[in-house]
Amino acid sequence: MPKRKVFITHYKGDRATVDDFITKWTDTNDVFIPKVLGANDNDDFIESTDTDYVMSQIRKKYLEDSTVTLVLLGTCTHSRRYVDWEIKSSLTQGDSTPNGLFCILLEGTSGKLPERFQKNWNSEGTGYAQFYAQPSSSSQLSGWIEEAFSARTEKSNLISNSQDMMKYNQKCKTCDETH
């Protein structure tokens, strides 16, 4: 299978676990090429209150040459506005093909799906997005990536992306904290 460029969206509070996931599946197993905002201290963060500008920069700097978006789900991922914005940008149709979308629950956590993701997923597996526990092998993860890649053209009519963007981070519904 081809090695795809995968944009990873996550809550920065889960960074150590996210880094472990990326290392395991890219350095050790060489399954995909990661594109990650905030994964290293040298990242050029997008400092602006103009949401249209932020969205354009997310697409230009991180999504433009990726084909699949992976939500790494931790306890409070659902409450983060940047996760919502990155999913929204990933699902944008028009000038470009949307990214495929799937979610993996981070090891050792429990979490609630982000609302925009949830609108594109269903438990029968027939929605645009897919949700999984931890992969057990490189071939399984590669298969999930390919399934998301194929959905870009085969299931794009199922995309639901019209809801308003999150303006602020929300209260974490699984741990009752605002981060």
C-alpha positions in Angstrom: 0.0 0.0 0.0 1.2 3.5 -0.6 2.4 5.6 2.3 -0.1 8.5 2.7 0.5 11.9 4.3 -1.8 12.0 7.3 -2.8 15.2 9.1 -3.1 14.5 12.8 -5.4 16.6 15.0 -5.3 16.3 18.7 -5.5 18.1 22.0 -2.1 19.4 23.1 -2.7 18.1 26.6 -2.3 14.6 25.1 1.0 15.5 23.4 3.1 12.8 25.1 0.7 10.0 24.1 0.3 11.5 20.6 4.1 11.6 20.2 4.3 8.0 21.3 1.6 7.0 18.7 3.4 8.9 15.9 6.8 7.3 16.8 5.3 3.8 17.0 3.6 4.0 13.6 6.0 6.2 11.6 9.5 5.7 13.0 9.2 2.1 14.1 6.6 0.7 11.6 6.8 3.4 8.7 3.0 3.3 8.0 2.4 6.9 7.1 3.9 10.4 6.9 2.6 12.6 9.7 1.6 16.2 9.3 1.1 17.7 12.8 0.4 21.2 14.1 2.1 21.6 17.5 4.0 18.3 17.5 7.3 20.0 18.0 8.5 23.1 19.8 9.6 24.7 16.5 6.1 24.8 15.0 5.0 28.2 13.6 1.7 28.6 15.5 -1.0 30.5 13.8 -1.5 33.5 16.0 -4.7 35.3 14.9 -8.3 36.0 16.1 -9.5 36.0 12.4 -11.0 32.5 12.1 -11.0 32.7 8.2 -7.3 33.5 8.2 -6.6 30.6 10.7 -8.6 28.2 8.6 -6.8 29.2 5.4 -3.4 28.8 7.2 -4.4 25.3 8.5 -5.3 24.3 5.0 -2.2 25.9 3.4 0.4 24.8 5.9 -0.9 21.4 7.1 -3.7 20.0 5.0 -2.8 21.1 1.5 -0.6 18.1 0.7 -2.3 15.6 3.1 -5.1 13.3 2.0 -6.3 11.9 5.3 -7.1 13.4 8.7 -6.7 11.4 11.8 -8.3 12.5 15.1 -6.3 11.1 18.0 -9.0 11.1 20.7 -8.1 11.7 24.3 -10.2 12.6 27.3 -10.8 16.3 26.4 -10.2 16.4 22.6 -13.9 17.0 22.0 -13.8 20.3 23.8 -11.0 22.0 21.7 -11.8 24.6 19.1 -8.7 24.0 17.1 -9.7 20.3 16.7 -13.1 21.4 15.5 -11.5 23.9 13.0 -9.1 21.3 11.7 -11.9 18.8 11.2 -14.0 21.5 9.4 -11.1 22.4 7.2 -10.4 18.8 6.4 -14.0 18.2 5.3 -14.2 21.4 3.1 -15.2 20.6 -0.4 -15.1 22.8 -3.5 -11.7 23.9 -4.7 -10.1 20.7 -3.4 -11.1 17.1 -2.5 -11.8 16.8 1.2 -9.5 14.7 3.4 -10.6 11.3 4.4 -11.4 11.3 8.1 -11.0 8.7 10.9 -10.5 8.7 14.6 -8.4 6.4 16.9 -8.9 6.4 20.7 -5.5 7.1 22.4 -4.2 4.3 24.5 -5.1 4.6 28.2 -7.8 7.2 27.7 -11.5 7.5 27.3 -13.1 10.3 25.3 -16.2 11.8 23.7 -16.1 12.3 20.0 -15.9 15.9 18.8 -19.4 17.0 17.6 -18.3 17.7 14.0 -16.7 14.3 13.8 -19.8 12.6 15.3 -22.0 14.2 12.6 -19.9 12.4 10.0 -19.8 9.0 11.7 -22.3 6.3 12.6 -21.8 3.1 14.6 -22.8 0.9 11.5 -19.7 2.1 9.7 -21.6 3.6 6.8 -20.9 7.3 7.5 -18.1 9.4 6.0 -15.8 9.0 9.0 -14.7 5.9 10.9 -13.9 5.4 14.6 -11.5 2.7 15.9 -9.7 1.6 19.0 -5.9 1.1 18.9 -4.6 -0.7 15.8 -3.1 -4.1 16.4 -0.8 -4.1 13.4 0.8 -2.0 10.7 -1.4 -3.6 8.0 -4.6 -2.8 10.0 -3.6 0.8 10.4 -2.7 1.0 6.7 -6.1 -0.4 5.9 -7.9 2.2 7.9 -5.9 5.0 6.2 -6.7 3.5 2.8 -10.4 3.3 3.7 -10.4 6.9 4.7 -8.6 7.8 1.5 -11.2 6.1 -0.6 -14.0 7.8 1.2 -12.8 11.1 -0.2 -14.4 10.3 -3.5 -16.7 7.3 -2.7 -18.5 8.8 0.3 -18.0 12.6 0.0 -21.8 13.0 -0.5 -22.1 12.0 3.2 -20.1 14.9 4.6 -21.9 17.0 7.1 -19.9 20.2 7.7 -22.4 23.1 7.8 -22.5 23.7 11.6 -21.0 26.8 13.0 -17.3 26.7 14.1 -16.6 26.5 17.8 -15.7 30.0 18.9 -14.1 29.1 22.2 -12.8 26.0 23.9 -15.6 24.2 25.7 -15.8 22.6 29.1 -14.4 19.1 29.0 -17.5 16.8 29.4 -15.5 13.8 30.6 -13.5 15.5 33.3 -15.4 18.7 34.1 -12.5 21.0 33.4 -11.9 23.9 31.1 -8.5 23.7 29.5 
